[in-house]
Amino acid sequence: MKKYLILAVMALLAAGNPALADSGHDHGEALVYGEPGDPSKPARMVLIAMRETNEGMAFVPNQIKIKAGEQVKFVIRNTGELDHELVFADLESNLKHGIEMAKNPDMEHDDANAARVAPKKVGEIVWKFTTAGEFDFSCLIPGHRESGMFGTIIVQ
């Protein structure tokens, strides 16, 4: 925890931007849900919309099927009126990181598996899914996941 606090403070001082936070992953370790993709290589494009609804908040679609070993370019459009983010990981990691986000609501991610997108803007993530299984994607801005902003990636 101390390591991440130091990194966040250094990022704030160096960039003069909102605190950048690590998602709790050691960037040297292999992630069960895959690895950053190579933008210079072909990728299947997956469009995801983020928005507020009368019932809460949502990703559309909220379930995505991917083949193991497939590289995907997520094009993430925020059609809402609030900032949103997409962070994918295993469910346990996202829930744990959501608790940290609640303690530090201005935290932003600086990870290949995450993108924060301002209203009416578009973000991208290129990722290669290396392992079969079910994985989570969530908006970890406090209150957003709890309002329904999460989904499942099924890697077969």
Phi and psi in degrees as a GROMACS rama.xvg file:
@    title "Ramachandran Plot"
@    xaxis  label "Phi"
@    yaxis  label "Psi"
@TYPE xy
-60.4146  -40.1364  LYS-2
-56.8236  -44.558  LYS-3
-70.5016  -35.4947  TYR-4
-63.8724  -44.3649  LEU-5
-61.9808  -44.1298  ILE-6
-62.4752  -40.3274  LEU-7
-65.0519  -43.2739  ALA-8
-64.27  -43.1806  VAL-9
-61.0589  -42.1025  MET-10
-64.0975  -42.2737  ALA-11
-61.7614  -46.0649  LEU-12
-68.393  -40.3488  LEU-13
-72.5956  -39.1696  ALA-14
-101.512  -20.279  ALA-15
68.2803  17.8737  GLY-16
-105.293  173.692  ASN-17
-57.7851  153.297  PRO-18
-55.1419  132.992  ALA-19
-96.8724  135.599  LEU-20
-123.39  144.896  ALA-21
-79.0193  144.562  ASP-22
-81.013  12.7938  SER-23
92.7097  10.3935  GLY-24
-107.292  140.515  HIS-25
-79.937  114.46  ASP-26
-64.1545  -10.5028  HIS-27
-88.8813  -12.8983  GLY-28
-92.5842  153.33  GLU-29
-74.0646  136.499  ALA-30
-97.1976  136.574  LEU-31
-60.6148  -29.2733  VAL-32
-93.7555  3.02234  TYR-33
131.801  -154.085  GLY-34
-150.403  158.961  GLU-35
-56.2835  140.36  PRO-36
-82.5866  173.597  GLY-37
-106.804  106.901  ASP-38
-59.5027  -18.637  PRO-39
-82.9017  -6.16863  SER-40
-105.029  156.298  LYS-41
-59.4741  147.639  PRO-42
-148.585  146.244  ALA-43
-75.6796  134.253  ARG-44
-90.7112  132.058  MET-45
-124.046  121.352  VAL-46
-92.2835  132.719  LEU-47
-131.581  130.489  ILE-48
-102.406  143.503  ALA-49
-120.073  132.533  MET-50
-162.036  164.202  ARG-51
-92.5497  148.464  GLU-52
-131.205  174.218  THR-53
-63.7291  -26.3703  ASN-54
-91.8871  -10.1823  GLU-55
151.437  -126.889  GLY-56
-134.131  155.334  MET-57
-155.244  153.903  ALA-58
-101.831  139.418  PHE-59
-129.13  114.2  VAL-60
-77.7324  166.27  PRO-61
-109.552  8.48407  ASN-62
-142.478  131.714  GLN-63
-132.3  133.698  ILE-64
-106.607  133.26  LYS-65
-137.157  147.91  ILE-66
-86.2642  140.158  LYS-67
-57.5468  134.45  ALA-68
88.3299  -5.66022  GLY-69
-80.9359  137.245  GLU-70
-94.1949  133.239  GLN-71
-125.582  137.572  VAL-72
-107.106  108.001  LYS-73
-83.6168  123.686  PHE-74
-106.253  113.497  VAL-75
-111.505  112.498  ILE-76
-106.814  124.067  ARG-77
-91.4776  103.412  ASN-78
-93.0214  3.18658  THR-79
-89.0385  -169.058  GLY-80
-106.26  -5.12343  GLU-81
-119.561  158.891  LEU-82
-62.1007  143.316  ASP-83
-138.828  164.399  HIS-84
-140.649  160.24  GLU-85
-124.724  123.459  LEU-86
-128.773  122.604  VAL-87
-113.419  144.223  PHE-88
-169.35  -170.349  ALA-89
-76.3722  157.018  ASP-90
-57.6508  -44.0967  LEU-91
-58.4116  -43.9132  GLU-92
-64.2097  -43.3187  SER-93
-65.9057  -40.5818  ASN-94
-64.3924  -42.0453  LEU-95
-63.2257  -43.1732  LYS-96
-69.3555  -31.1417  HIS-97
-60.8872  -35.6433  GLY-98
-64.1869  -42.3694  ILE-99
-65.0101  -38.511  GLU-100
-63.7944  -36.9292  MET-101
-63.3247  -33.6043  ALA-102
-76.8952  -25.7921  LYS-103
-132.583  73.4199  ASN-104
-62.8975  -18.4142  PRO-105
-89.3695  1.592  ASP-106
-62.2972  135.168  MET-107
-121.534  155.033  GLU-108
-94.1996  147.117  HIS-109
-129.702  57.5785  ASP-110
-130.344  152.331  ASP-111
-67.4863  -20.9267  ALA-112
-97.7198  20.1145  ASN-113
-146.656  147.725  ALA-114
-147.967  130.135  ALA-115
-99.9185  133.812  ARG-116
-129.294  125.953  VAL-117
-71.0831  159.664  ALA-118
-54.2333  137.022  PRO-119
66.2489  16.2467  LYS-120
-113.291  173.072  LYS-121
-128.246  137.997  VAL-122
-123.725  170.322  GLY-123
-140.193  147.742  GLU-124
-135.571  130.729  ILE-125
-109.598  123.983  VAL-126
-141.871  145.808  TRP-127
-113.594  119.149  LYS-128
-88.6774  114.876  PHE-129
-101.16  -14.3117  THR-130
-129.999  136.592  THR-131
-69.1225  148.131  ALA-132
150.575  -177.372  GLY-133
-108.237  131.73  GLU-134
-128.874  160.702  PHE-135
-103.027  145.513  ASP-136
-129.584  136.581  PHE-137
-144.392  156.263  SER-138
-95.0069  115.648  CYS-139
-95.7514  9.029  LEU-140
-63.1242  131.335  ILE-141
-47.5655  127.806  PRO-142
90.4809  -18.4802  GLY-143
-74.3716  -47.6422  HIS-144
-61.1073  -41.7085  ARG-145
-63.3046  -22.6632  GLU-146
-90.5615  7.57795  SER-147
107.914  4.4316  GLY-148
-89.4205  75.9714  MET-149
-154.682  164.216  PHE-150
-158.809  -178.244  GLY-151
-125.486  136.363  THR-152
-108.002  122.714  ILE-153
-105.661  114.662  ILE-154
-104.88  121.406  VAL-155
